[in-house]
């Protein structure tokens, strides 16, 4: 099977497709508090999936990295309003040091093609 890589930076690809599966690199948003950053990340996820042949109903799994678990409830308030009932992906959420100090949330997504 073919592996397709898109939007490469020399270090990574923003999107990789293989066997009707789409893998997104970790998505972040550097603006605002945890609510605003979560909304920004989810908007990026939607845009990338749409551009590469999927959508949020076809997300298989998401790994969420939070700088501080104290933000878990606020992040979930945005997530819960965004995810569509009956299309909830498998999910993990962990506390982690992120690449830049101002980043509060990062999401890594795997989705099926439409």
Backbone as a ProteinNet text record, in pm:
[ID]
protein_1_A
[PRIMARY]
XXXXXXXXXXXXXXXXXXXXXXXXXXXXXXXXXXXXXXXXXXXXXXXXXXXXXXXXXXXXXXXXXXXXXXXXXXXXXXXXXXXXXXXXXXXXXXXXXXXXXXXXXXXXXXXXXX
[TERTIARY]
83.4	0	88.3	35.9	107.6	95.3	203.2	201.9	215.6	120.9	125.9	153.8	245.1	281.7	254.9	193.7	154.4	206.4	235.7	276	398.5	498.8	622.4	702.1	770.3	850.1	999.3	1037.2	1174.9	1197	1108.3	1113.5	996.8	883.7	762.2	665.2	563.3	451.8	332.2	256.4	137.1	29.1	29.1	-72	-3.7	-39.2	6.2	-117.2	-126	-235.9	-178.6	-244.2	-206.4	-328	-357.2	-464.1	-595.9	-635.2	-760.6	-767.2	-650.4	-641.1	-558.4	-602.5	-536	-479.4	-352.4	-282.7	-244.4	-285.5	-248	-135.2	-41.7	59.1	-10.6	58	0.3	-42	-166.4	-221.1	-223.6	-176.2	-174.2	-230	-255.6	-298.1	-232.4	-162.3	-82.1	-156.6	-281.3	-355	-452.3	-447.9	-551.9	-535.9	-646	-651	-686.1	-710	-736.3	-861.4	-963	-1086.4	-1054.9	-988.6	-957.1	-860.6	-760.9	-666.5	-734.5	-822.2	-893.3	-979.7	-1052.5	-1133.7	-1046.6	-930.7	-840.2	-785.9	-748.5	-697.9	-806.2	-926.6	-1034.9	-1069.2	-1060.6	-1082.8	-975.2	-849.7	-741.5	-763.1	-804.7	-831.7	-939.5	-1047.9	-1156.6	-1108.4	-1032.6	-982.4	-892.6	-797	-707	-782.7	-873.5	-949.8	-1030.6	-1095.3	-1174.3	-1085.8	-968	-877	-820.9	-818.1	-755.7	-852.2	-981.8	-1077.2	-1146.3	-1162	-1231.9	-1310.3	-1359.9	-1427.8	-1431.9	-1486.5	-1482.3	-1567.2	-1664.5	-1743.7	-1662.7	-1550.2	-1467.1	-1339.5	-1330.3	-1213.4	-1218.7	-1108.7	-1098.4	-1046.1	-939.2	-882.3	-814.4	-810.2	-743.8	-664.5	-540.5	-461.7	-449.4	-491.9	-490.2	-381.6	-297.7	-190.7	-223.6	-233	-257.4	-132.8	-98.8	13.9	-13.8	-141.4	-177.8	-317.7	-332.5	-462.9	-568.6	-529.6	-629.2	-719.1	-674.1	-751.8	-843.2	-843.7	-918.7	-1067.7	-1131.7	-1275.4	-1306.1	-1226.1	-1250.3	-1227.4	-1121.1	-1097.2	-1214.1	-1260.9	-1373.3	-1501.4	-1521.6	-1642.4	-1644.9	-1529.6	-1520.4	-1532.2	-1459.3	-1462.6	-1605.6	-1675.6	-1809.9	-1908	-1891.8	-1978.1	-1942.8	-1818.5	-1768.9	-1795.4	-1772.4	-1784.9	-1933	-1961.1	-2099.6	-2141.1	-2258.3	-2309.5	-2318.8	-2271.7	-2270.5	-2144.1	-2058.3	-1934.1	-1813.8	-1825.4	-1717.7	-1602.1	-1480.4	-1366	-1312.1	-1227.2	-1147.9	-1059.2	-1029.9	-957.2	-872	-757	-672.4	-635.5	-619.5	-579.1	-474.4	-358.8	-249	-191.3	-129.8	-56.5	84.2	132.4	264.4	327.9	459	530.5	521.1	470.8	456.3	578.1	591	711	739.6	635.2	652.6	571.2	623.6	562.6	419.8	390.5	257.7	151.3	191.7	94.8	32	-100.6	-174.2	-233.6	-255	-318	-262.6	-247.8	-208.2	-287.9	-331.2	-408.9	-347.8	-336.8	-291.4	-409.8	-440.7	-565.8	-538.3	-616.6	-619.6	-763.5	-784	-920.3	-925.6	-1043.3	-1067.1	-1106.1	-1069.7	-1115.8	-1266.7	-1332.3	-1476.6	-1500.8
-117.8	0	124.7	227.1	352.5	435.1	499.9	597.8	734.2	823.7	960.4	1055.4	1148.4	1246.6	1385.9	1470.4	1603.7	1709.7	1825.3	1942.5	1912.7	1851.8	1819.3	1943.7	1938	2051.4	2020	1900.2	1857.6	1782.9	1803.2	1733.1	1635.6	1674.5	1593.2	1630.7	1548.5	1579.1	1616.8	1716.8	1753.2	1646.4	1576.6	1473.6	1356.8	1235.2	1113.7	1027.2	972.3	881.7	744.2	641.5	503.8	415	326.7	227.7	292.6	399	469.4	529.5	551.7	611.5	739	841.7	972.1	997.4	1032.6	1062.7	1210.1	1283.5	1424.2	1437.7	1526.6	1557.4	1629.5	1644.8	1713	1854.7	1887.6	2019.4	2105	2227.8	2322.7	2455.8	2541.3	2679	2763.9	2866.2	2943.7	3062.6	3082.6	3200.7	3170.9	3250.5	3248.7	3147.1	3132.1	3039.9	2899.8	2807.4	2669	2657.3	2736.7	2732.8	2774.6	2887.7	2938.8	2846.7	2795.5	2705.2	2576.2	2522.3	2399.1	2423.7	2535.1	2568.5	2582.2	2646.9	2664.2	2532.1	2443.4	2311.6	2233.9	2232.7	2157.5	2214.5	2344.6	2406.5	2360.5	2355.3	2306.5	2160.9	2080.1	1939.1	1926.9	1999.1	1993.5	2034	2143.7	2192.1	2089.3	2034.4	1935.6	1811.6	1762.3	1643.9	1671.7	1785.2	1821.6	1830	1890.4	1906.6	1774.5	1672.3	1546.6	1428	1455.4	1349.4	1284.4	1356.6	1300.8	1411.9	1381.6	1481.5	1430.2	1511.8	1473.6	1350.7	1317.2	1196.1	1069.1	1082.9	967.7	957.9	1037.1	1027.3	894.3	822.6	694.3	711.1	791.7	811.9	947.8	997.9	1124.8	1107.8	1153.4	1163.8	1311.7	1348.4	1487.9	1503.6	1602.3	1634.6	1768.8	1772.7	1896.4	1934.3	2061.6	2108.8	2083.6	2101.2	2085.5	2025.1	1916.2	1849.9	1937.3	2047.6	2140.4	2195.6	2188.2	2237.2	2131.1	2010.8	1898.7	1931.2	1984.6	2013.2	2120.1	2225.6	2332.5	2281.4	2204.5	2146.7	2057.3	1974.4	1885.2	1960.6	2078.1	2155	2193.9	2225.7	2257.3	2129.1	2026.2	1897.6	1843.5	1841.9	1783.8	1857.2	1988.2	2065.6	2041.2	2000.4	1982.6	1843	1740.3	1603.6	1571.2	1497	1465.1	1334	1336.3	1217.3	1102.4	987.2	869.7	857.9	961.2	960.8	991.1	959	983.7	889	942.7	855.1	794.9	695.2	649.9	767.9	781.5	900.9	872	936.2	935.8	1080.4	1113.4	1247.7	1235.9	1298.5	1290.4	1428.8	1442.9	1565.1	1550.3	1656.3	1647.9	1785.7	1787.2	1910.5	1927.1	2040.3	2065	2140.5	2148.2	2201.5	2347.4	2423.8	2564.6	2594.5	2679.9	2706.7	2761.6	2840.3	2901.4	2805.7	2688.2	2590	2515.9	2508.7	2444.3	2309.4	2288.5	2165.6	2131	2000.8	1949.8	1822.8	1804.2	1684.4	1615.2	1484	1399.6	1313	1316	1257.9	1152.2	1043.1	939.7	927.7	933.1	928.8	837.9	785.6	709.3	806.1	771.9	850.6	831.3	930.2	918.2	816.1
0	0	0	-59.8	-71.6	56.1	93.2	201.6	136.9	165.6	113.2	228.2	205.7	307.8	252.7	335.9	292.2	389	332.4	410.4	496.9	433.3	503.3	538.3	650.1	696.5	696.8	656.5	670.8	800.9	895.7	1024.6	1037.2	981.9	994.2	883.5	867.4	777.7	863.5	819.3	894.8	881.9	766.1	739.5	669.1	711.3	643.9	619.4	496.7	461.3	429.2	483.7	454.5	479.9	385.9	401.6	445	377.8	405.1	545.1	603.2	735.6	725.3	797.5	797.3	936.1	940.9	1065.5	1063.8	1163.8	1175.3	1276.4	1248.8	1349.7	1464.9	1575.7	1690.9	1654.8	1686	1654.5	1780.3	1766.3	1877.2	1831.1	1926.5	1901.8	2010.3	1970.5	2066.1	2126.5	2089.3	2131.9	2245.1	2352.2	2453.3	2563.8	2638.9	2752.2	2702	2793.4	2754.6	2668.3	2695.1	2613.9	2470.7	2454.9	2321.5	2247.8	2317.8	2252.7	2209.2	2291.5	2253.7	2131.3	2128.8	2010.8	1887.2	1901.3	1788.5	1737.3	1828.4	1789.2	1715.3	1767.1	1702.9	1566	1549.6	1418.2	1319.2	1363.6	1277.5	1239.6	1336	1309.1	1201.7	1218.4	1119.2	981.4	973	844.1	777.2	851.8	793.3	746.8	828.6	788.9	663	657.5	539.7	415.4	429.7	315.9	264.9	348.7	310.9	309	300.3	271.2	389	498.4	613.3	683.1	800.8	883.8	1027.8	1117.3	1258	1290.3	1206.2	1227.8	1201.8	1132.4	1097.3	1180.4	1288.1	1374.7	1450	1447.4	1516	1657.8	1671.7	1804.8	1813.5	1936.4	1965.2	2093.8	2090.9	2212.8	2244.5	2364.6	2408.2	2513.6	2492.4	2586.8	2650.8	2781.6	2855.6	2934	2931.3	3012.3	3159.6	3201.2	3341.6	3349.3	3423.1	3433.8	3500.9	3559.4	3615.5	3505.2	3379.8	3265.9	3205.2	3262.4	3206.1	3187.9	3291.4	3282	3178	3173.6	3075.1	2933.2	2913.4	2781.5	2742.4	2836.7	2807.5	2775.9	2834.5	2803.5	2655.8	2600.5	2457.6	2376	2416	2345.3	2337.5	2450.9	2457.1	2366.2	2351.9	2262.6	2115.6	2090.2	1953	1897.7	1977.8	1928.8	1906.1	1798.8	1765.8	1830.8	1892.7	1959.5	1860.7	1903.7	1818	1734.2	1738.8	1661.7	1751.7	1879.6	1974	1944.1	1926.7	1901.2	2030.1	2015.1	2129.6	2168.2	2298	2340.9	2463	2467.6	2586.6	2614.2	2741	2779.7	2888.9	2864.4	2959.7	2985.1	3100.1	3129.9	3073.2	3006.9	2943.5	2932.9	2932.6	2898.8	2748.5	2705.6	2562.5	2510.8	2379.3	2316.1	2350.7	2375.9	2411.3	2536.5	2619.8	2750.2	2741.1	2638.7	2626.6	2571.3	2524.1	2473.8	2590.7	2589.3	2698.3	2658.2	2527.6	2479.9	2342	2317.9	2187.8	2163.5	2038.9	2003.8	1884.1	1893.9	1785.1	1741.4	1612.1	1562	1456.6	1461.5	1357.6	1311.9	1179.3	1125	1002.9	975.6	853.7	742.8	619.6	505.6	491	433.6	407.9	298.3
[MASK]
++++++++++++++++++++++++++++++++++++++++++++++++++++++++++++++++++++++++++++++++++++++++++++++++++++++++++++++++++

